[in-house]
Amino acid sequence: MKRLIKPATWIAVVGVALLLVAAAAARRRPAVASAAPPAPEVSVLTVVPETVVARYEYVGQAAASRSVEVRSQVTGVIVARPYAEGTDVAKGTLLFRIDPTTYDAAYRSAQARLANADRTLARLKPLLAARAVAQKDVDDAQQSFDQAQAAADQTRKDYEDTFVRAEISGRAGRAQLELGARVTGSDDLLTTVEQVDPIYVNFSPSDEDLLRLRRDIADGRLVMPPAPHALAVQVTLADGSLFPATGELNFADLALQPATGTQQLRAQLRNPQHVLLPGQFVRVRLLGLKRPRAILVPQRAVQQGLTGSFVYVVDDSGKVAARSVVATSWDGGSWRIEQGLEAGERVVVDGVQKVTPGQPARPVAYRPAVDSTATAAQDSTLIAPPAVPLRIRSRP
């Protein structure tokens, strides 16, 4: 009698055979899945120090180079105002006329007394030589003449003061007293004449800015213009346009302002067209300052992490590393790196999203011609801009 093999046994045998066949096929299949992915391609900038223009910019306010308050030295009623408000006047131009009636009469009376004293003195002097009069009579006559001369001079000045004239050439402002108003003396302001060509621009760097400036000069990180040239300034108007003329510093205050901790500086500029007016706010940029051995990297290369700014660098072996840096100022689409980078290092500009510290990368040369993020943002540069790049990314 034949023994039949149970179905369960057949199923087990077939399963084992299939497992052996699958294992053999797996041994023959090439190990493709375990191969490492290719290194990402990134554009890198080789750090080359260069001499760049140092950009120091402040908010300033224009002020008249000369400002004279027009006041009357005599009292009386204003009977004339020949000038037009807000127009340019020359030195000596008549601005106001005070009623001269009283002063004219006093002047003519003093002249009559002076003429009488002169005649008396002229009559007595020849008699003194003939001993016909005493010396005391001649001395008294001389004293009377001198007093009459002084009175005539004073009354003449009072009469001339009824003509209120401009003491300087400039632009006459609005009249503070109208025709018919009574002037009580020098306490009453009539108007103001301001000279706006040349014009001053005042600005006030902070104590911290000044300390940084002096320290950079002492350490050689900042180069001043050669002597005896004064430090030049460039003014930007409120609409962003440049003032056509450059000026130069002509005053620095001796002390800091206690209330603000700033030092007042002043620049002088030619202003023949009266483009700048007193009180106008502008931006003042110092010219002629240079930074040797400066390191500039494109804006998008600088990242911001929890501990500060950093960049990715590619070493000689092709591996990527994160490097902490100090980005201090913005310069034409690039950050100036104060600390953290050395000459010859390769900084990742494009492809920062694809790199990982410690992993390899395939560097290619960065080409500024295709840099689409560099903008002409130089006008927004301040002496101490925040070292915060536009793109924020967590540092690994």
Contacts in CASP RR format, 6 or more apart in sequence:
PFRMAT RR
TARGET T0000
AUTHOR 0000-0000-0000
METHOD contacts of the structure
MODEL  1
MKRLIKPATWIAVVGVALLLVAAAAARRRPAVASAAPPAPEVSVLTVVPE
TVVARYEYVGQAAASRSVEVRSQVTGVIVARPYAEGTDVAKGTLLFRIDP
TTYDAAYRSAQARLANADRTLARLKPLLAARAVAQKDVDDAQQSFDQAQA
AADQTRKDYEDTFVRAEISGRAGRAQLELGARVTGSDDLLTTVEQVDPIY
VNFSPSDEDLLRLRRDIADGRLVMPPAPHALAVQVTLADGSLFPATGELN
FADLALQPATGTQQLRAQLRNPQHVLLPGQFVRVRLLGLKRPRAILVPQR
AVQQGLTGSFVYVVDDSGKVAARSVVATSWDGGSWRIEQGLEAGERVVVD
GVQKVTPGQPARPVAYRPAVDSTATAAQDSTLIAPPAVPLRIRSRP
38 362 0 8 1.000
39 318 0 8 1.000
39 359 0 8 1.000
39 360 0 8 1.000
39 361 0 8 1.000
39 362 0 8 1.000
40 351 0 8 1.000
40 354 0 8 1.000
40 355 0 8 1.000
40 361 0 8 1.000
40 362 0 8 1.000
41 351 0 8 1.000
41 361 0 8 1.000
41 362 0 8 1.000
41 363 0 8 1.000
41 364 0 8 1.000
42 312 0 8 1.000
42 314 0 8 1.000
42 348 0 8 1.000
42 349 0 8 1.000
42 350 0 8 1.000
42 351 0 8 1.000
42 352 0 8 1.000
42 354 0 8 1.000
42 355 0 8 1.000
42 361 0 8 1.000
42 362 0 8 1.000
42 363 0 8 1.000
42 364 0 8 1.000
43 348 0 8 1.000
43 349 0 8 1.000
43 350 0 8 1.000
43 351 0 8 1.000
43 363 0 8 1.000
43 364 0 8 1.000
43 365 0 8 1.000
43 366 0 8 1.000
43 367 0 8 1.000
44 314 0 8 1.000
44 346 0 8 1.000
44 347 0 8 1.000
44 348 0 8 1.000
44 349 0 8 1.000
44 363 0 8 1.000
44 364 0 8 1.000
44 365 0 8 1.000
44 366 0 8 1.000
45 297 0 8 1.000
45 298 0 8 1.000
45 301 0 8 1.000
45 346 0 8 1.000
45 347 0 8 1.000
45 349 0 8 1.000
45 366 0 8 1.000
46 344 0 8 1.000
46 345 0 8 1.000
46 346 0 8 1.000
46 347 0 8 1.000
46 365 0 8 1.000
47 295 0 8 1.000
47 297 0 8 1.000
47 341 0 8 1.000
47 342 0 8 1.000
47 343 0 8 1.000
47 344 0 8 1.000
47 345 0 8 1.000
47 346 0 8 1.000
47 347 0 8 1.000
48 343 0 8 1.000
48 344 0 8 1.000
49 292 0 8 1.000
49 293 0 8 1.000
49 294 0 8 1.000
49 295 0 8 1.000
49 343 0 8 1.000
50 293 0 8 1.000
50 294 0 8 1.000
50 296 0 8 1.000
51 290 0 8 1.000
51 291 0 8 1.000
51 292 0 8 1.000
51 293 0 8 1.000
51 294 0 8 1.000
52 290 0 8 1.000
52 291 0 8 1.000
52 294 0 8 1.000
52 296 0 8 1.000
52 331 0 8 1.000
52 336 0 8 1.000
53 288 0 8 1.000
53 289 0 8 1.000
53 290 0 8 1.000
53 291 0 8 1.000
54 222 0 8 1.000
54 286 0 8 1.000
54 288 0 8 1.000
54 289 0 8 1.000
54 290 0 8 1.000
54 291 0 8 1.000
55 285 0 8 1.000
55 329 0 8 1.000
55 331 0 8 1.000
55 378 0 8 1.000
55 381 0 8 1.000
55 383 0 8 1.000
56 205 0 8 1.000
56 209 0 8 1.000
56 213 0 8 1.000
56 285 0 8 1.000
56 286 0 8 1.000
56 289 0 8 1.000
56 383 0 8 1.000
57 283 0 8 1.000
57 284 0 8 1.000
57 285 0 8 1.000
57 286 0 8 1.000
57 381 0 8 1.000
57 382 0 8 1.000
57 383 0 8 1.000
58 203 0 8 1.000
58 204 0 8 1.000
58 205 0 8 1.000
58 283 0 8 1.000
58 284 0 8 1.000
58 383 0 8 1.000
59 203 0 8 1.000
59 281 0 8 1.000
59 282 0 8 1.000
59 283 0 8 1.000
59 284 0 8 1.000
60 201 0 8 1.000
60 202 0 8 1.000
60 203 0 8 1.000
60 204 0 8 1.000
60 281 0 8 1.000
60 282 0 8 1.000
60 283 0 8 1.000
60 284 0 8 1.000
61 201 0 8 1.000
61 202 0 8 1.000
61 203 0 8 1.000
61 279 0 8 1.000
61 280 0 8 1.000
61 281 0 8 1.000
61 282 0 8 1.000
62 199 0 8 1.000
62 200 0 8 1.000
62 201 0 8 1.000
62 202 0 8 1.000
62 276 0 8 1.000
62 277 0 8 1.000
62 278 0 8 1.000
62 279 0 8 1.000
62 280 0 8 1.000
62 281 0 8 1.000
62 282 0 8 1.000
63 199 0 8 1.000
63 200 0 8 1.000
63 201 0 8 1.000
63 202 0 8 1.000
63 278 0 8 1.000
63 279 0 8 1.000
64 194 0 8 1.000
64 195 0 8 1.000
64 196 0 8 1.000
64 199 0 8 1.000
64 200 0 8 1.000
64 278 0 8 1.000
65 195 0 8 1.000
65 196 0 8 1.000
65 197 0 8 1.000
65 198 0 8 1.000
65 199 0 8 1.000
65 200 0 8 1.000
65 268 0 8 1.000
66 168 0 8 1.000
66 170 0 8 1.000
66 194 0 8 1.000
66 195 0 8 1.000
67 192 0 8 1.000
67 193 0 8 1.000
67 194 0 8 1.000
67 195 0 8 1.000
67 278 0 8 1.000
68 166 0 8 1.000
68 167 0 8 1.000
68 168 0 8 1.000
68 192 0 8 1.000
68 193 0 8 1.000
68 194 0 8 1.000
69 189 0 8 1.000
69 192 0 8 1.000
70 95 0 8 1.000
70 96 0 8 1.000
70 164 0 8 1.000
70 166 0 8 1.000
70 167 0 8 1.000
70 172 0 8 1.000
70 189 0 8 1.000
70 190 0 8 1.000
70 191 0 8 1.000
70 192 0 8 1.000
70 193 0 8 1.000
71 185 0 8 1.000
71 186 0 8 1.000
71 187 0 8 1.000
71 188 0 8 1.000
71 189 0 8 1.000
71 190 0 8 1.000
72 96 0 8 1.000
72 98 0 8 1.000
72 161 0 8 1.000
72 164 0 8 1.000
72 183 0 8 1.000
72 185 0 8 1.000
72 186 0 8 1.000
72 188 0 8 1.000
72 190 0 8 1.000
73 158 0 8 1.000
73 161 0 8 1.000
73 185 0 8 1.000
73 186 0 8 1.000
74 98 0 8 1.000
74 103 0 8 1.000
74 158 0 8 1.000
74 161 0 8 1.000
74 162 0 8 1.000
74 183 0 8 1.000
74 185 0 8 1.000
75 98 0 8 1.000
75 182 0 8 1.000
75 183 0 8 1.000
75 184 0 8 1.000
75 185 0 8 1.000
76 98 0 8 1.000
76 99 0 8 1.000
76 182 0 8 1.000
76 183 0 8 1.000
76 184 0 8 1.000
77 98 0 8 1.000
77 99 0 8 1.000
77 180 0 8 1.000
77 181 0 8 1.000
77 182 0 8 1.000
77 183 0 8 1.000
78 96 0 8 1.000
78 97 0 8 1.000
78 98 0 8 1.000
78 99 0 8 1.000
78 177 0 8 1.000
78 178 0 8 1.000
78 179 0 8 1.000
78 180 0 8 1.000
78 181 0 8 1.000
78 182 0 8 1.000
78 183 0 8 1.000
79 97 0 8 1.000
79 98 0 8 1.000
79 99 0 8 1.000
79 179 0 8 1.000
79 180 0 8 1.000
80 96 0 8 1.000
80 97 0 8 1.000
80 179 0 8 1.000
81 95 0 8 1.000
81 96 0 8 1.000
81 97 0 8 1.000
81 175 0 8 1.000
81 178 0 8 1.000
81 179 0 8 1.000
82 94 0 8 1.000
82 95 0 8 1.000
82 97 0 8 1.000
83 89 0 8 1.000
83 93 0 8 1.000
83 94 0 8 1.000
83 95 0 8 1.000
83 172 0 8 1.000
84 172 0 8 1.000
85 172 0 8 1.000
85 173 0 8 1.000
85 174 0 8 1.000
85 175 0 8 1.000
85 191 0 8 1.000
86 171 0 8 1.000
86 172 0 8 1.000
86 173 0 8 1.000
86 174 0 8 1.000
87 171 0 8 1.000
87 172 0 8 1.000
88 169 0 8 1.000
88 170 0 8 1.000
88 171 0 8 1.000
88 172 0 8 1.000
89 95 0 8 1.000
89 166 0 8 1.000
89 169 0 8 1.000
89 170 0 8 1.000
89 171 0 8 1.000
89 172 0 8 1.000
89 193 0 8 1.000
90 166 0 8 1.000
90 169 0 8 1.000
90 170 0 8 1.000
91 166 0 8 1.000
91 167 0 8 1.000
91 168 0 8 1.000
91 169 0 8 1.000
92 165 0 8 1.000
92 166 0 8 1.000
92 167 0 8 1.000
93 165 0 8 1.000
93 166 0 8 1.000
93 172 0 8 1.000
94 163 0 8 1.000
94 164 0 8 1.000
94 165 0 8 1.000
95 164 0 8 1.000
95 165 0 8 1.000
95 166 0 8 1.000
95 172 0 8 1.000
95 190 0 8 1.000
95 191 0 8 1.000
96 164 0 8 1.000
96 175 0 8 1.000
96 190 0 8 1.000
96 191 0 8 1.000
97 162 0 8 1.000
97 163 0 8 1.000
97 164 0 8 1.000
98 161 0 8 1.000
98 162 0 8 1.000
98 163 0 8 1.000
98 164 0 8 1.000
98 183 0 8 1.000
99 162 0 8 1.000
100 159 0 8 1.000
100 162 0 8 1.000
103 155 0 8 1.000
103 158 0 8 1.000
103 159 0 8 1.000
103 161 0 8 1.000
103 162 0 8 1.000
104 159 0 8 1.000
106 155 0 8 1.000
106 158 0 8 1.000
106 159 0 8 1.000
107 152 0 8 1.000
107 155 0 8 1.000
107 156 0 8 1.000
107 158 0 8 1.000
107 159 0 8 1.000
109 155 0 8 1.000
110 148 0 8 1.000
110 151 0 8 1.000
110 152 0 8 1.000
110 154 0 8 1.000
110 155 0 8 1.000
110 156 0 8 1.000
111 152 0 8 1.000
113 148 0 8 1.000
113 151 0 8 1.000
113 152 0 8 1.000
114 145 0 8 1.000
114 148 0 8 1.000
114 149 0 8 1.000
114 151 0 8 1.000
114 152 0 8 1.000
116 148 0 8 1.000
117 141 0 8 1.000
117 144 0 8 1.000
117 145 0 8 1.000
117 147 0 8 1.000
117 148 0 8 1.000
117 149 0 8 1.000
118 145 0 8 1.000
118 148 0 8 1.000
120 141 0 8 1.000
120 144 0 8 1.000
120 145 0 8 1.000
121 138 0 8 1.000
121 141 0 8 1.000
121 142 0 8 1.000
121 144 0 8 1.000
121 145 0 8 1.000
124 133 0 8 1.000
124 137 0 8 1.000
124 138 0 8 1.000
124 141 0 8 1.000
125 138 0 8 1.000
127 133 0 8 1.000
128 135 0 8 1.000
128 137 0 8 1.000
128 138 0 8 1.000
164 190 0 8 1.000
166 172 0 8 1.000
166 193 0 8 1.000
167 193 0 8 1.000
168 193 0 8 1.000
168 195 0 8 1.000
169 195 0 8 1.000
170 193 0 8 1.000
170 194 0 8 1.000
170 195 0 8 1.000
170 196 0 8 1.000
171 193 0 8 1.000
171 194 0 8 1.000
171 195 0 8 1.000
171 196 0 8 1.000
171 274 0 8 1.000
172 191 0 8 1.000
172 192 0 8 1.000
172 193 0 8 1.000
173 191 0 8 1.000
173 192 0 8 1.000
173 193 0 8 1.000
173 194 0 8 1.000
174 191 0 8 1.000
175 190 0 8 1.000
175 191 0 8 1.000
176 188 0 8 1.000
176 189 0 8 1.000
176 190 0 8 1.000
176 191 0 8 1.000
177 183 0 8 1.000
177 188 0 8 1.000
177 190 0 8 1.000
183 190 0 8 1.000
194 278 0 8 1.000
196 271 0 8 1.000
196 274 0 8 1.000
196 276 0 8 1.000
196 277 0 8 1.000
196 278 0 8 1.000
197 270 0 8 1.000
197 271 0 8 1.000
197 272 0 8 1.000
197 274 0 8 1.000
198 268 0 8 1.000
198 269 0 8 1.000
198 270 0 8 1.000
198 271 0 8 1.000
199 268 0 8 1.000
199 269 0 8 1.000
199 271 0 8 1.000
199 276 0 8 1.000
199 278 0 8 1.000
200 266 0 8 1.000
200 267 0 8 1.000
200 268 0 8 1.000
201 233 0 8 1.000
201 235 0 8 1.000
201 266 0 8 1.000
201 267 0 8 1.000
201 268 0 8 1.000
201 269 0 8 1.000
201 276 0 8 1.000
201 282 0 8 1.000
201 284 0 8 1.000
202 264 0 8 1.000
202 265 0 8 1.000
202 266 0 8 1.000
203 264 0 8 1.000
203 265 0 8 1.000
203 266 0 8 1.000
203 267 0 8 1.000
203 284 0 8 1.000
204 257 0 8 1.000
204 260 0 8 1.000
204 262 0 8 1.000
204 263 0 8 1.000
204 264 0 8 1.000
204 265 0 8 1.000
205 213 0 8 1.000
205 262 0 8 1.000
205 263 0 8 1.000
205 265 0 8 1.000
205 383 0 8 1.000
206 260 0 8 1.000
206 261 0 8 1.000
206 262 0 8 1.000
207 256 0 8 1.000
207 261 0 8 1.000
207 262 0 8 1.000
207 263 0 8 1.000
208 384 0 8 1.000
209 383 0 8 1.000
209 384 0 8 1.000
210 263 0 8 1.000
212 383 0 8 1.000
212 384 0 8 1.000
213 222 0 8 1.000
216 222 0 8 1.000
216 291 0 8 1.000
217 223 0 8 1.000
217 224 0 8 1.000
220 292 0 8 1.000
221 291 0 8 1.000
221 292 0 8 1.000
221 293 0 8 1.000
222 289 0 8 1.000
222 290 0 8 1.000
222 291 0 8 1.000
223 289 0 8 1.000
223 290 0 8 1.000
223 291 0 8 1.000
223 292 0 8 1.000
224 231 0 8 1.000
224 288 0 8 1.000
224 289 0 8 1.000
225 231 0 8 1.000
225 232 0 8 1.000
225 288 0 8 1.000
225 289 0 8 1.000
230 248 0 8 1.000
230 249 0 8 1.000
230 250 0 8 1.000
231 248 0 8 1.000
231 249 0 8 1.000
231 286 0 8 1.000
231 287 0 8 1.000
231 288 0 8 1.000
231 289 0 8 1.000
232 246 0 8 1.000
232 247 0 8 1.000
232 248 0 8 1.000
232 249 0 8 1.000
232 286 0 8 1.000
232 287 0 8 1.000
232 288 0 8 1.000
233 246 0 8 1.000
233 247 0 8 1.000
233 248 0 8 1.000
233 249 0 8 1.000
233 267 0 8 1.000
233 269 0 8 1.000
233 284 0 8 1.000
233 285 0 8 1.000
233 286 0 8 1.000
233 287 0 8 1.000
234 242 0 8 1.000
234 243 0 8 1.000
234 246 0 8 1.000
234 247 0 8 1.000
234 284 0 8 1.000
234 285 0 8 1.000
234 287 0 8 1.000
235 242 0 8 1.000
235 243 0 8 1.000
235 246 0 8 1.000
235 247 0 8 1.000
235 267 0 8 1.000
235 269 0 8 1.000
235 276 0 8 1.000
235 282 0 8 1.000
235 283 0 8 1.000
235 284 0 8 1.000
235 285 0 8 1.000
236 242 0 8 1.000
236 243 0 8 1.000
236 282 0 8 1.000
236 283 0 8 1.000
236 284 0 8 1.000
236 285 0 8 1.000
236 379 0 8 1.000
237 243 0 8 1.000
237 275 0 8 1.000
237 280 0 8 1.000
237 282 0 8 1.000
238 280 0 8 1.000
238 281 0 8 1.000
238 282 0 8 1.000
240 379 0 8 1.000
243 269 0 8 1.000
243 275 0 8 1.000
243 276 0 8 1.000
243 282 0 8 1.000
244 275 0 8 1.000
245 269 0 8 1.000
245 270 0 8 1.000
245 271 0 8 1.000
246 269 0 8 1.000
246 287 0 8 1.000
247 267 0 8 1.000
247 268 0 8 1.000
247 269 0 8 1.000
247 270 0 8 1.000
248 267 0 8 1.000
248 268 0 8 1.000
249 265 0 8 1.000
249 266 0 8 1.000
249 267 0 8 1.000
250 266 0 8 1.000
250 267 0 8 1.000
250 268 0 8 1.000
251 264 0 8 1.000
251 265 0 8 1.000
251 266 0 8 1.000
252 263 0 8 1.000
252 264 0 8 1.000
252 265 0 8 1.000
252 266 0 8 1.000
253 263 0 8 1.000
253 264 0 8 1.000
253 265 0 8 1.000
255 263 0 8 1.000
256 262 0 8 1.000
256 263 0 8 1.000
257 263 0 8 1.000
257 264 0 8 1.000
267 284 0 8 1.000
269 276 0 8 1.000
276 282 0 8 1.000
283 379 0 8 1.000
291 336 0 8 1.000
294 336 0 8 1.000
295 336 0 8 1.000
295 337 0 8 1.000
295 341 0 8 1.000
295 343 0 8 1.000
296 331 0 8 1.000
296 334 0 8 1.000
296 335 0 8 1.000
296 336 0 8 1.000
296 337 0 8 1.000
297 311 0 8 1.000
297 334 0 8 1.000
297 335 0 8 1.000
297 337 0 8 1.000
297 341 0 8 1.000
297 347 0 8 1.000
297 349 0 8 1.000
298 333 0 8 1.000
298 334 0 8 1.000
298 335 0 8 1.000
298 349 0 8 1.000
298 366 0 8 1.000
298 368 0 8 1.000
298 371 0 8 1.000
298 373 0 8 1.000
298 374 0 8 1.000
299 330 0 8 1.000
299 333 0 8 1.000
299 334 0 8 1.000
299 335 0 8 1.000
299 373 0 8 1.000
299 374 0 8 1.000
299 389 0 8 1.000
299 390 0 8 1.000
300 349 0 8 1.000
300 350 0 8 1.000
300 352 0 8 1.000
300 373 0 8 1.000
300 389 0 8 1.000
300 391 0 8 1.000
301 311 0 8 1.000
301 312 0 8 1.000
301 335 0 8 1.000
301 347 0 8 1.000
301 348 0 8 1.000
301 349 0 8 1.000
301 352 0 8 1.000
302 309 0 8 1.000
302 310 0 8 1.000
302 311 0 8 1.000
302 325 0 8 1.000
302 327 0 8 1.000
302 335 0 8 1.000
302 337 0 8 1.000
302 389 0 8 1.000
303 309 0 8 1.000
303 310 0 8 1.000
303 311 0 8 1.000
303 312 0 8 1.000
303 352 0 8 1.000
303 389 0 8 1.000
303 391 0 8 1.000
303 392 0 8 1.000
303 393 0 8 1.000
303 395 0 8 1.000
304 310 0 8 1.000
304 388 0 8 1.000
304 389 0 8 1.000
304 391 0 8 1.000
304 392 0 8 1.000
304 393 0 8 1.000
305 392 0 8 1.000
305 393 0 8 1.000
305 394 0 8 1.000
305 395 0 8 1.000
306 394 0 8 1.000
306 395 0 8 1.000
307 324 0 8 1.000
307 395 0 8 1.000
308 324 0 8 1.000
308 395 0 8 1.000
309 324 0 8 1.000
309 325 0 8 1.000
309 326 0 8 1.000
309 327 0 8 1.000
309 387 0 8 1.000
309 388 0 8 1.000
309 389 0 8 1.000
310 322 0 8 1.000
310 323 0 8 1.000
310 324 0 8 1.000
310 325 0 8 1.000
310 395 0 8 1.000
311 322 0 8 1.000
311 323 0 8 1.000
311 325 0 8 1.000
311 337 0 8 1.000
311 341 0 8 1.000
311 347 0 8 1.000
311 348 0 8 1.000
312 320 0 8 1.000
312 321 0 8 1.000
312 322 0 8 1.000
312 323 0 8 1.000
312 347 0 8 1.000
312 348 0 8 1.000
312 352 0 8 1.000
312 355 0 8 1.000
312 357 0 8 1.000
313 320 0 8 1.000
313 321 0 8 1.000
313 323 0 8 1.000
313 341 0 8 1.000
313 345 0 8 1.000
313 346 0 8 1.000
313 347 0 8 1.000
313 348 0 8 1.000
314 320 0 8 1.000
314 321 0 8 1.000
314 346 0 8 1.000
314 348 0 8 1.000
314 361 0 8 1.000
314 363 0 8 1.000
315 321 0 8 1.000
315 346 0 8 1.000
317 360 0 8 1.000
318 360 0 8 1.000
318 361 0 8 1.000
318 362 0 8 1.000
318 363 0 8 1.000
319 358 0 8 1.000
319 359 0 8 1.000
319 360 0 8 1.000
319 361 0 8 1.000
320 348 0 8 1.000
320 355 0 8 1.000
320 356 0 8 1.000
320 357 0 8 1.000
320 358 0 8 1.000
320 359 0 8 1.000
320 360 0 8 1.000
320 361 0 8 1.000
321 357 0 8 1.000
321 358 0 8 1.000
322 357 0 8 1.000
322 395 0 8 1.000
322 396 0 8 1.000
323 340 0 8 1.000
323 341 0 8 1.000
323 345 0 8 1.000
324 340 0 8 1.000
325 337 0 8 1.000
325 338 0 8 1.000
325 339 0 8 1.000
325 340 0 8 1.000
325 341 0 8 1.000
326 337 0 8 1.000
326 338 0 8 1.000
326 339 0 8 1.000
326 340 0 8 1.000
326 387 0 8 1.000
327 335 0 8 1.000
327 336 0 8 1.000
327 337 0 8 1.000
327 338 0 8 1.000
327 387 0 8 1.000
327 389 0 8 1.000
328 335 0 8 1.000
328 336 0 8 1.000
328 337 0 8 1.000
328 338 0 8 1.000
328 384 0 8 1.000
328 385 0 8 1.000
328 387 0 8 1.000
329 335 0 8 1.000
329 336 0 8 1.000
329 381 0 8 1.000
329 382 0 8 1.000
329 383 0 8 1.000
329 384 0 8 1.000
329 385 0 8 1.000
330 336 0 8 1.000
330 377 0 8 1.000
330 378 0 8 1.000
330 380 0 8 1.000
330 381 0 8 1.000
330 385 0 8 1.000
331 378 0 8 1.000
331 381 0 8 1.000
332 374 0 8 1.000
332 375 0 8 1.000
332 376 0 8 1.000
332 377 0 8 1.000
332 378 0 8 1.000
333 373 0 8 1.000
333 374 0 8 1.000
333 375 0 8 1.000
333 376 0 8 1.000
333 377 0 8 1.000
334 374 0 8 1.000
335 387 0 8 1.000
335 389 0 8 1.000
341 347 0 8 1.000
346 363 0 8 1.000
348 355 0 8 1.000
348 361 0 8 1.000
348 363 0 8 1.000
349 366 0 8 1.000
350 366 0 8 1.000
352 393 0 8 1.000
354 361 0 8 1.000
355 361 0 8 1.000
356 396 0 8 1.000
357 396 0 8 1.000
368 374 0 8 1.000
END
